[in-house]
Amino acid sequence: MADRAPVRERTRAKHATVHALLAAGHSKRSIARPLGMGLSTVRRFAHAAEPEQLFAGQWQSRPTKLDAFKSYLDQR
C-alpha cells in the first residue's frame, strides 16, 4: 500500500489546486491547460467535494484467480 500513497497525495493536491482555481474564477478549460489534465478530468475533480470521492471504486480488491485458495494460503 506504500506505493499508492504518492498517487493519493498527488490526487489530493490536484483536487485542492482545481478547487482553488475555480474559486478564483478560472474556467475549467483554463484550469486543464496548465495542469496538463483533460477537461473531463478537471470536471471530475471539480464535481468531487472531497478528494476521497475520487478514490471510490479505485484500488479496491477485484476478483482474482487466487480467491478460491485464499483461505488455504492464509493458513500457511
Rosetta silent file (secondary structure, phi, psi, omega in degrees, C-alpha in Angstrom):
SEQUENCE: MADRAPVRERTRAKHATVHALLAAGHSKRSIARPLGMGLSTVRRFAHAAEPEQLFAGQWQSRPTKLDAFKSYLDQR
SCORE:     score description
SCORE:     0.000 S_00000001
   1 L     0.000  -17.285 -177.528    0.000    0.000    0.000 S_00000001
   2 H   -65.488  -31.826 -178.922    3.020    2.262    0.432 S_00000001
   3 H   -73.090  -15.736  179.913    3.452    2.625   -3.316 S_00000001
   4 H   -87.880  -17.762 -176.844   -0.094    4.033   -3.631 S_00000001
   5 H   -58.692  -44.954  179.285    0.474    6.821   -1.087 S_00000001
   6 H   -62.353  -34.118  178.641    2.189    9.216   -3.531 S_00000001
   7 H   -64.831  -44.002  179.913   -0.682    8.787   -6.004 S_00000001
   8 H   -64.701  -40.388  179.515   -3.215    9.653   -3.334 S_00000001
   9 H   -66.751  -40.383  177.038   -1.212   12.685   -2.226 S_00000001
  10 H   -63.262  -40.366  179.088   -0.893   13.929   -5.818 S_00000001
  11 H   -63.930  -43.272  178.440   -4.627   13.463   -6.299 S_00000001
  12 H   -63.239  -40.978 -179.856   -5.368   15.412   -3.135 S_00000001
  13 H   -65.932  -43.526  179.080   -3.003   18.199   -4.212 S_00000001
  14 H   -66.218  -37.165  177.577   -4.521   18.429   -7.693 S_00000001
  15 H   -61.164  -45.390  179.507   -8.022   18.432   -6.197 S_00000001
  16 H   -64.031  -40.220  179.269   -7.084   21.355   -3.950 S_00000001
  17 H   -64.066  -45.631  179.649   -5.499   23.197   -6.880 S_00000001
  18 H   -60.385  -45.089 -178.548   -8.549   22.709   -9.100 S_00000001
  19 H   -69.032  -34.028  177.304  -10.898   23.951   -6.385 S_00000001
  20 H   -66.499  -42.527  179.413   -8.662   26.937   -5.593 S_00000001
  21 H   -68.577  -36.207  176.126   -8.564   27.960   -9.268 S_00000001
  22 H   -64.668  -40.575  178.747  -12.322   27.519   -9.607 S_00000001
  23 H   -65.815  -28.729  179.104  -12.833   29.701   -6.542 S_00000001
  24 L   -79.930   -5.150  175.460  -10.565   32.319   -8.139 S_00000001
  25 L    99.634    9.381  178.580  -12.910   32.435  -11.133 S_00000001
  26 L   -76.897  151.125  175.702  -10.996   30.384  -13.699 S_00000001
  27 L   -81.487  161.515  179.502  -12.893   28.261  -16.197 S_00000001
  28 H   -62.885  -37.387  179.361  -12.476   24.504  -16.245 S_00000001
  29 H   -66.593  -39.484  179.134  -10.820   24.685  -19.649 S_00000001
  30 H   -72.409  -21.200  175.308   -8.306   27.282  -18.478 S_00000001
  31 H   -77.628  -38.145 -175.299   -7.504   25.070  -15.474 S_00000001
  32 H   -64.002  -40.685 -175.362   -6.958   21.986  -17.630 S_00000001
  33 H   -59.057  -59.327 -175.588   -4.282   23.519  -19.846 S_00000001
  34 H   -69.380  -25.219 -179.505   -1.590   24.492  -17.303 S_00000001
  35 H   -84.339   -9.156 -179.706   -2.176   21.431  -15.120 S_00000001
  36 L    70.392   30.401 -179.374   -1.830   19.086  -18.079 S_00000001
  37 L  -112.151  156.195  174.407   -5.192   17.499  -17.361 S_00000001
  38 L   -78.403  159.357 -179.658   -8.064   16.757  -19.670 S_00000001
  39 H   -62.136  -39.078  179.661  -11.276   18.705  -19.420 S_00000001
  40 H   -66.546  -32.778  177.421  -13.200   15.639  -18.287 S_00000001
  41 H   -68.858  -41.727  177.646  -10.651   15.057  -15.521 S_00000001
  42 H   -63.008  -40.170  177.033  -10.995   18.654  -14.337 S_00000001
  43 H   -61.334  -42.179 -179.976  -14.782   18.221  -14.341 S_00000001
  44 H   -64.093  -42.352  178.462  -14.452   15.059  -12.259 S_00000001
  45 H   -66.614  -38.717 -178.857  -12.162   16.839   -9.774 S_00000001
  46 H   -69.339  -34.524 -178.342  -14.475   19.859   -9.658 S_00000001
  47 H   -71.305  -29.993 -178.294  -17.536   17.692   -9.082 S_00000001
  48 L   -78.157  120.932  178.955  -15.949   15.902   -6.105 S_00000001
  49 L   -69.037  -35.137  178.890  -16.469   17.892   -2.916 S_00000001
  50 L  -129.710  149.950 -178.304  -13.656   15.988   -1.205 S_00000001
  51 H   -61.893  -25.994 -179.497  -10.676   14.180   -2.722 S_00000001
  52 H   -63.800  -25.280  177.910  -11.756   10.902   -1.121 S_00000001
  53 H   -67.068  -22.789  178.843  -14.721   10.804   -3.503 S_00000001
  54 H   -75.455  -20.640 -178.392  -12.219   10.426   -6.346 S_00000001
  55 H   -86.114  -11.685 -178.438  -10.914    7.208   -4.813 S_00000001
  56 L   -59.892  126.321  179.268  -14.294    5.468   -4.801 S_00000001
  57 L    89.333  -12.084  179.026  -14.088    2.423   -6.997 S_00000001
  58 L   -99.324  151.819  173.102  -10.329    2.599   -7.336 S_00000001
  59 L    56.250   26.483  175.467   -7.808    0.309   -5.718 S_00000001
  60 L   -95.576  154.467 -176.640  -10.486   -1.977   -4.417 S_00000001
  61 L   -66.667  129.995  176.630   -9.955   -5.674   -4.461 S_00000001
  62 L  -104.130  157.427  177.061  -11.069   -7.271   -7.674 S_00000001
  63 L   -61.832  136.815  178.741  -11.775  -10.954   -8.095 S_00000001
  64 L  -126.052  170.762  177.594   -8.599  -12.886   -8.815 S_00000001
  65 L   -68.664  -20.117 -178.365   -7.740  -16.438   -9.713 S_00000001
  66 L   -87.226   -6.650 -177.032   -6.391  -16.902   -6.192 S_00000001
  67 H   -55.439  -38.207 -179.306   -9.670  -16.079   -4.423 S_00000001
  68 H   -66.223  -21.269 -175.013  -10.647  -19.748   -4.275 S_00000001
  69 H  -109.774    6.283 -175.173   -7.371  -20.527   -2.473 S_00000001
  70 H   -61.990  -40.429 -179.619   -7.142  -17.560   -0.080 S_00000001
  71 H   -63.132  -40.650  177.901   -8.256  -19.485    2.995 S_00000001
  72 H   -65.342  -43.734 -178.318   -5.603  -22.127    2.329 S_00000001
  73 H   -67.536  -34.333  177.901   -2.938  -19.506    1.701 S_00000001
  74 H   -67.171  -29.830 -179.747   -3.855  -17.615    4.885 S_00000001
  75 H   -73.838  -24.329 -176.143   -3.374  -20.811    6.918 S_00000001
  76 L   -76.026    0.000    0.000    0.177  -21.298    5.622 S_00000001
